[in-house]
Amino acid sequence: MKRILELVNAAKPQSLRKLLEREDGQEKNLLTYRLYKYIRSGKYEEPQIVSLIYGTGKDTSHGAYRTLKTRLSNLLMTVVLEENFTRPTYRTYDEAYENGHRQLEVARILMAKRLYASAREVASQAFRYVKDYENPTLNLGLTDILASLNLGVAYNETLFKKYHALYEHYAEVCQDLNIITAHYRQIRNELYANRLSPVEIGEMASRFATEDTQIRNRNSWVPVLQMMYSQTELTGLMLKGDYVGAIASAETGIDILTKCKGANVNTISMLALSRIDCTIKLKNFALGLRQIEAARIWVPKGTINELKIYEYAIRLGLFTGNYEFAYRHLAEVEDRGLKELLTQRHQEFWTIMTAYVQMLILAGELIIQPDWPEIKRFRLSSFLNNVPANVRNKRGTNIQILILQAVILILQNKFDEVIARTDALSVYCSRYLRDDSNLRNNGFFKLLLNIIQASFNRKVTEKKAAYTLKKMREAEISEQQNDLELIPYETLWKIIIKHLD
């Protein structure tokens, strides 16, 4: 399904319709286009799609569905190839990368067929358009061909020397790029593998950044190299908790990338978004406001990155106690319909943020004024019965769902339901939150258990919780800020204590 999802997003609907018009079998074509629309909408899981097309009782192993999916996959591949078999353009870095590599392969095919004059024309024209984008591997390939072709039948020493010197230059740049790429990939792998602690990964990334400083300085015009270096350096600083340094690093990266021709806007956007993330961890609302405004310059409207700005704005408001700010940004997202950009995997996190806002309203910490914009109705009862979608993510969003469910039940005085969840909380705490990276999560689960053990009595609860609170505050100093801790646990605890008898 992953392959077909990629093709669905790459192919234009009108192109698929045109191709289907050329195909035989009207009913088959209608089913194929229905399947395409369901997948492209992103609203349905695969089993739901099967039921919509073939009725209930059919699953993803249904023979007709599998045949239909294969047919759609083959048609989409044809569409993607046809859409890209056009006259090459080089207006942006991405276009230069894609079309330049295509022309490079064409030149190689022409050389293999001994059509040397045509190969030289294709390669020289492509190089003329792509060279200023400073894509080292592409430029190396094109200058390699051009240097070779000027040594053949149409020998031209001047052109040979020109292209051979460029070839040697790009070969050196590619060596530098290979080092940066290897270090960048190693850090990404460690992040995904989750073998080392965040601090250990941060130390490794910072060591690589220090080693590669000279490489960065002598290749300031190569955007792909600068992007990977900036991401590596930024990752190192953030994982070590140096958020002020991380903001400065991101600013330097953006400054360098903006001077590179056609630098990818998405890369600059990611660096700008990282600066907002750092201000959340610094609990600096004023600085966060400035970084949000700075990021809007680089983030195109109506994109997933603009939605990320709103996410960070809501998190900034929640984490720093500026709840009206969080509320207004949530309302603005809903009003503009930006949530439609979310994949199903990310919708759960937004549900958690919305639930936090609703919890603050329930607790009286956020009092809605008549002139404020409205947010969509949120069913707390549905959230309380929610089973996390990603049941395997025991240390991720599941933690916040379980915590928030317990807090809401306490605020609603549904103590019997809280008690009924005691065993589940205790098992979860001992089974999944025992390692050092979860000290604060573990601590807050223990605080919830303290409330139950104290029979929801405020004074007894405070006495029982004193030691755990002390340990949590100590952990905050040594442990990097938990991205899932949308409201600091100490603040959340104060809200709960207010509502105990």
C-alpha positions in Angstrom: 0.0 0.0 0.0 2.9 2.3 0.7 4.0 2.2 -3.0 0.5 3.0 -4.3 0.1 5.9 -1.8 3.3 7.5 -3.2 1.9 7.1 -6.7 -1.5 8.5 -5.8 0.1 11.7 -4.4 2.4 12.0 -7.4 -0.2 11.6 -10.2 -2.7 14.3 -11.1 -6.4 13.4 -11.2 -7.0 14.8 -14.6 -4.1 12.8 -16.0 -5.5 9.6 -14.6 -9.0 10.4 -16.1 -7.5 11.0 -19.5 -5.7 7.7 -19.4 -8.8 5.8 -18.3 -10.7 7.3 -21.2 -8.2 5.5 -23.5 -8.8 2.2 -21.6 -11.5 -0.3 -22.4 -14.1 -1.4 -19.8 -16.3 1.4 -18.4 -17.3 -0.3 -15.2 -13.7 -1.4 -14.5 -12.6 2.2 -15.1 -15.2 3.6 -12.7 -14.1 1.2 -9.9 -10.5 2.1 -10.5 -11.2 5.9 -10.3 -13.3 5.3 -7.1 -10.4 3.5 -5.5 -8.1 6.4 -6.5 -10.4 9.0 -4.9 -10.8 7.1 -1.7 -7.0 6.6 -1.3 -6.2 10.2 -2.3 -8.7 11.6 0.2 -6.7 10.2 3.1 -9.9 9.7 5.1 -10.2 6.0 5.1 -8.2 3.0 6.2 -7.7 0.2 3.6 -10.3 -2.1 5.2 -12.9 0.7 5.0 -12.1 1.3 1.3 -12.7 -2.4 0.5 -16.1 -2.3 2.3 -17.1 0.9 0.4 -16.3 -0.7 -3.0 -17.3 -4.3 -2.5 -19.6 -4.2 0.5 -19.3 -5.4 4.1 -17.7 -8.8 4.7 -14.9 -8.3 2.2 -11.3 -7.6 3.5 -8.0 -6.6 1.9 -7.4 -10.2 0.8 -10.4 -10.1 -1.5 -9.3 -11.2 -5.0 -11.2 -8.6 -7.0 -9.8 -5.8 -4.7 -6.3 -7.0 -5.1 -6.6 -7.1 -8.9 -8.1 -3.6 -8.8 -5.3 -2.3 -6.7 -2.7 -3.7 -9.0 -4.4 -2.2 -12.0 -4.5 1.2 -10.3 -0.9 0.9 -9.4 0.1 0.2 -13.0 -2.0 3.0 -14.4 -0.6 5.5 -11.9 2.9 4.5 -12.9 2.1 5.2 -16.5 0.6 8.6 -15.6 3.7 9.6 -13.6 6.0 8.7 -16.4 3.8 10.4 -19.1 3.5 13.6 -16.9 7.3 13.8 -16.7 8.1 13.0 -20.3 8.0 16.7 -21.3 10.4 19.4 -22.3 12.7 19.9 -19.3 12.5 23.1 -17.3 15.0 24.4 -14.7 13.2 27.1 -12.8 13.8 25.7 -9.4 16.4 23.5 -7.6 14.0 20.6 -7.7 13.3 20.9 -11.4 17.0 21.2 -12.1 17.7 18.1 -10.0 15.0 16.0 -11.6 15.3 17.1 -15.3 19.1 17.4 -15.0 19.5 13.8 -14.0 17.1 12.7 -16.7 19.1 14.6 -19.4 22.3 13.0 -17.9 20.8 9.6 -18.5 19.8 10.5 -22.0 23.3 11.7 -22.7 24.7 8.4 -21.4 22.3 6.4 -23.6 23.3 8.4 -26.7 27.0 7.8 -25.9 26.3 4.1 -25.7 24.7 4.2 -29.1 27.7 6.2 -30.4 25.7 9.3 -31.1 28.4 11.5 -29.7 27.4 14.9 -31.2 23.8 14.5 -29.8 25.2 13.4 -26.5 27.5 16.4 -26.3 24.6 18.7 -27.2 22.3 17.3 -24.5 24.9 17.3 -21.8 26.2 20.8 -22.5 22.7 22.3 -22.7 21.8 20.6 -19.4 25.0 21.7 -17.7 24.4 25.3 -18.8 21.0 25.3 -17.0 21.9 23.3 -13.8 25.4 24.3 -12.9 24.5 27.3 -10.8 22.2 25.2 -8.6 25.4 23.5 -7.4 24.2 19.9 -7.2 27.6 18.2 -7.0 26.7 14.7 -8.1 24.7 15.9 -11.1 27.4 18.4 -12.1 30.1 15.7 -11.7 28.2 13.4 -14.1 27.7 16.0 -16.7 31.3 17.4 -16.7 32.5 13.8 -16.8 30.7 13.2 -20.0 31.7 16.5 -21.5 35.3 16.0 -20.7 35.3 12.6 -22.3 33.4 13.7 -25.4 35.9 16.4 -26.1 38.7 13.8 -26.2 37.1 11.8 -29.0 36.5 12.4 -32.7 35.7 16.0 -32.1 38.8 16.6 -30.0 38.9 20.1 -28.5 41.7 20.7 -26.0 40.3 24.0 -24.7 36.9 22.5 -23.9 38.5 19.3 -22.5 40.7 21.3 -20.1 37.7 23.4 -19.1 35.4 20.4 -18.3 38.1 18.3 -16.9 39.1 21.0 -14.4 35.4 21.3 -13.4 35.2 17.5 -13.1 38.1 17.5 -10.6 36.5 20.3 -8.7 33.1 18.6 -8.4 34.9 15.3 -7.5 36.4 17.1 -4.5 33.0 18.6 -3.6 31.4 15.2 -3.8 34.0 13.8 -1.4 33.0 16.5 1.1 29.4 15.8 0.5 29.9 12.1 1.1 31.4 12.8 4.5 28.5 15.1 5.5 25.9 12.7 4.1 27.4 9.7 6.0 27.4 11.7 9.3 23.8 13.0 8.7 22.5 9.5 7.9 24.2 8.0 11.0 22.5 10.5 13.2 19.1 9.9 11.6 19.6 6.2 12.0 20.4 6.5 15.7 17.2 8.6 16.2 15.1 5.9 14.5 16.9 3.0 16.1 16.4 4.4 19.6 19.4 2.6 21.0 21.2 5.5 22.5 19.9 8.2 24.9 19.0 11.6 23.4 22.0 13.1 25.1 24.4 10.5 23.6 23.0 11.1 20.1 23.3 14.8 20.7 27.0 14.4 21.7 27.6 12.4 18.5 25.9 14.9 16.3 27.8 17.8 17.9 31.1 15.9 17.4 30.3 15.4 13.7 29.4 19.1 13.3 32.7 20.1 14.9 34.7 17.7 12.6 32.8 19.0 9.5 33.1 22.7 10.2 35.8 23.3 7.6 33.9 21.3 5.0 30.9 23.5 5.6 32.9 26.7 5.3 34.6 25.7 2.0 31.2 24.7 0.4 29.0 27.6 1.4 27.3 27.6 -2.0 26.2 23.9 -2.0 22.6 23.8 -0.7 22.3 20.0 -0.2 25.5 19.9 1.9 24.5 23.0 3.9 21.1 21.5 4.6 22.5 18.2 6.0 25.2 20.0 8.1 22.6 22.4 9.6 20.3 19.6 10.5 23.1 17.6 12.1 24.4 20.6 14.1 20.8 21.6 15.1 20.0 18.1 16.2 23.1 17.9 18.4 22.3 21.2 20.2 18.6 20.4 20.7 19.2 16.9 22.1 21.8 18.2 24.5 19.4 20.9 25.7 21.2 23.9 24.3 18.2 25.6 22.9 19.7 29.1 22.7 22.6 27.6 20.7 20.1 25.7 18.5 18.2 28.9 17.7 21.5 30.6 16.7 22.5 27.5 14.6 19.2 27.5 12.7 19.5 31.2 12.0 23.0 30.7 10.6 21.7 27.8 8.5 18.9 29.9 7.1 21.3 32.8 6.3 23.6 30.5 4.4 20.9 28.6 2.5 19.2 31.8 1.4 22.4 32.7 -0.5 22.4 29.4 -2.4 20.6 29.5 -5.7 17.2 27.8 -5.6 17.6 26.5 -2.0 14.7 24.3 -1.1 12.1 26.3 0.8 11.0 23.3 2.7 14.5 22.9 4.2 14.5 26.6 5.3 11.0 26.1 6.7 12.1 23.2 8.8 14.9 25.3 10.3 12.5 28.1 11.0 10.1 25.7 12.7 12.8 24.3 14.8 13.5 27.7 16.3 9.9 27.9 17.5 10.2 24.4 19.0 13.3 25.6 20.9 11.4 28.6 22.4 8.7 26.1 23.8 11.4 24.2 25.5 12.9 27.4 26.9 9.4 28.4 28.1 9.9 31.8 26.6 6.6 33.1 25.3 7.8 36.4 24.0 10.7 34.9 22.1 8.3 32.2 20.7 6.0 35.0 19.3 9.0 36.5 17.5 10.0 33.1 16.1 6.5 32.3 14.9 6.3 35.6 13.0 9.8 34.9 11.5 8.8 31.4 10.4 5.7 32.7 8.6 8.0 34.4 6.1 9.4 31.1 4.9 6.3 28.8 5.2 3.9 28.8 2.3 0.2 29.3 3.2 -2.1 26.3 3.1 0.7 23.8 3.5 1.5 21.1 6.1 4.3 23.3 7.4 1.8 26.2 8.0 -0.2 23.7 10.1 3.0 22.9 12.0 3.3 26.6 12.9 -0.2 26.5 14.4 0.7 23.3 16.3 3.8 25.0 17.8 1.7 28.1 18.6 -0.9 26.0 20.5 1.9 24.1 22.3 3.7 27.4 23.2 0.5 28.8 24.7 -0.3 25.6 26.6 3.3 25.2 28.0 3.8 28.8 29.0 0.3 29.3 30.5 -0.9 31.6 27.8 -4.1 29.6 27.3 -6.1 32.2 25.4 -3.3 32.3 22.8 -3.6 28.5 22.4 -7.4 28.7 22.2 -7.4 31.3 19.5 -4.9 29.4 17.3 -6.9 26.3 17.6 -10.0 28.2 16.6 -8.2 29.7 13.6 -7.0 26.3 12.4 -10.5 24.9 12.5 -12.0 28.0 10.8 -9.5 27.8 7.9 -9.9 24.0 7.5 -6.2 23.4 7.8 -6.8 20.2 9.7 -7.8 18.5 6.4 -4.0 18.4 5.7 -3.5 15.9 8.6 -2.9 12.3 7.9 -4.7 9.8 10.1 -1.5 9.1 12.0 -1.2 12.8 13.1 -4.8 13.4 13.9 -4.5 11.7 17.3 -1.9 14.3 18.5 -4.2 17.1 17.5 -7.1 15.4 19.3 -4.9 15.4 22.4 -4.1 19.2 22.1 -7.8 19.9 21.6 -8.6 17.8 24.7 -6.1 19.8 26.7 -7.9 23.0 25.8 -11.2 21.5 26.7 -9.8 20.3 30.0 -8.7 23.8 30.8 -12.2 25.1 30.1 -13.6 22.3 32.3 -11.2 23.2 35.1 -12.0 26.9 34.9 -8.5 27.8 33.9 -9.7 29.1 30.6 -12.9 31.2 30.6 -14.4 31.8 27.2 -15.4 35.4 26.6 -18.4 36.3 24.4 -16.2 38.0 21.7 -13.9 35.0 21.3 -14.1 32.8 18.2 -15.9 29.4 18.7 -14.2 26.1 18.5 -15.9 22.9 17.3 -17.8 20.9 19.8 -15.6 18.3 21.4 -17.1 15.2 23.0 -15.1 14.5 26.2 -17.1 11.3 26.7 -15.7 10.0 23.4 -12.2 11.0 24.4 -12.5 9.2 27.8 -13.4 6.0 26.0 -10.7 6.4 23.4 -8.3 3.5 22.9 -5.0 4.9 21.4 -4.7 4.2 17.7 -1.1 3.3 17.9 -1.2 0.6 20.6 2.5 -0.1 20.1 3.5 3.4 20.9 3.7 2.8 24.7 6.0 5.7 25.3 4.4 8.2 22.9 1.0 9.7 22.7 -0.5 6.9 24.8 1.1 8.4 27.9 -0.7 11.7 27.4 -4.1 10.1 26.5 -4.0 8.0 29.7 -2.9 11.0 31.9 -5.5 13.4 30.3 -8.3 10.8 30.7 -7.5 10.4 34.4 -7.3 14.2 34.9 -10.7 14.8 33.2 -12.4 12.1 35.3 -11.0 13.7 38.5 -12.3 17.2 37.4 -15.7 15.6 36.7 -15.7 14.0 40.2 -16.0 10.6 38.6 -13.9 9.0 41.3 -15.2 5.4 40.8 -14.0 5.5 37.2 -10.6 6.7 38.3 -10.3 3.9 40.8 -11.3 1.4 38.2 -8.3 2.5 36.2 -5.8 2.1 39.1 -4.5 -1.3 38.1 -4.0 -0.2 34.5 -2.1 2.9 35.5 0.1 0.9 37.9 0.9 -1.8 35.3 1.6 0.8 32.6 3.9 2.7 34.9 6.0 -0.3 36.0 6.1 -1.9 32.5 6.8 1.0 30.1 8.1 3.9 32.1 11.0 2.4 34.1 14.0 3.9 32.1 15.7 7.1 33.0 14.3 9.0 30.0 10.8 8.6 31.4 11.4 9.9 35.0 8.8 12.7 34.7 6.2 10.6 33.0 6.7 7.9 35.6 6.5 10.5 38.3 3.2 11.9 37.2 1.7 8.5 36.9 2.7 7.9 40.6 1.1 11.2 41.5 -2.2 10.0 40.0 -1.9 6.8 42.0 -1.2 8.9 45.2 -4.6 10.7 44.7 -6.4 7.3 44.6 -4.4 6.0 47.6 -5.4 9.2 49.5 -9.1 8.7 48.7 -9.1 12.0 46.8 -8.4 14.0 50.0 -6.4 17.1 49.2 -4.2 17.3 52.3 -3.4 13.6 52.4 -2.6 13.7 48.7 -0.2 16.6 49.0 1.6 14.8 51.8 1.9 11.6 49.9 3.0 13.4 46.7 5.7 15.6 48.2 8.6 13.2 47.6 7.5 12.4 44.0 7.1 16.1 43.2 10.6 16.7 44.5 12.1 13.9 42.3 10.2 15.2 39.2 11.6 18.7 39.7 15.1 17.3 39.9 14.5 15.3 36.8 13.5 18.4 34.9 17.0 19.8 35.4 18.8 16.8 34.0 16.1 15.4 31.6 15.5 17.2 28.3 12.0 18.6 28.0 9.5 16.0 27.1 7.8 16.9 23.8 4.6 15.2 24.9 4.4 17.2 28.1 2.0 19.8 26.6 1.3 21.4 30.0 4.1 21.1 32.6 3.3 18.4 35.0 3.7 20.7 38.0 1.1 23.0 36.5 -1.2 20.2 35.7 -0.8 18.9 39.3 -1.8 22.3 40.7 -5.0 22.2 38.6 -5.9 18.8 40.0 -5.2 19.7 43.6 -7.6 22.7 43.3 -10.4 20.3 42.5 -9.8 17.7 45.3 -12.0 17.9 48.3 
